[in-house]
Amino acid sequence: MKSTNLSRLLVGNVATLIFLLILAVIVIYLMVGDVNRMQEATTNYGYYLNAIYLIDNIARTYFFSCFLLMVYLVYINKQYSKWSVRLFYFVGLSVLAYYAFAGAYIDYVFKHLEPEYINNYQRLVHCLYTGPLHWIIIGYFFTPRILKDAQKLQEEQELTV
């Protein structure tokens, strides 16, 4: 009986590890490609476009990882921890910091962009502001459920003690 539970746990952990490794390889591949295209850029527009793609990939990975960590703490670890609630507030502060940085960076890009590429400025702004937005929206859509389940775990742990 114990060996079957152990084998199920091991298979689940191996599958999770393989999934996370494949995800990490994809993200690293995208980021290395962005850096290489930044180095090969011949204009400021090409450089800043790839820099914004790099920032976008980093932000998507960051927010996805934060929400994945919240899910891990509540659903996989299945023990109440204040870290899931703290992580929720940390993600909120991170969103504010990201959009503050995006505003400052897009102003910097506007000052250094060549006049012939000023028509493409809207594309840069759109990419920078909406890049990680879907992970933020999806994460905050499921966060109330995650926090509610974390509260249930806390109540169950208090009852067992």
Sequence and secondary structure as in RCSB ss.txt:
>XXXX:A:sequence
MKSTNLSRLLVGNVATLIFLLILAVIVIYLMVGDVNRMQEATTNYGYYLNAIYLIDNIARTYFFSCFLLMVYLVY
INKQYSKWSVRLFYFVGLSVLAYYAFAGAYIDYVFKHLEPEYINNYQRLVHCLYTGPLHWIIIGYFFTPRILKDA
QKLQEEQELTV
>XXXX:A:secstr
 HHHHHHHHHHHHHHHHHHHHHHHHHHHHHHHHHHHHHHH SSHHHHHHHHHHHHHHHHHHHHHHHHHHHHIIII
IS S  HHHHHHHHHHHHHHHHHHHHHHHHHHHHHHHS GGGGGGHHHHHHHHHHTTHHHHHHHHHHHHHHHHHH
HHHHHHHHHH 
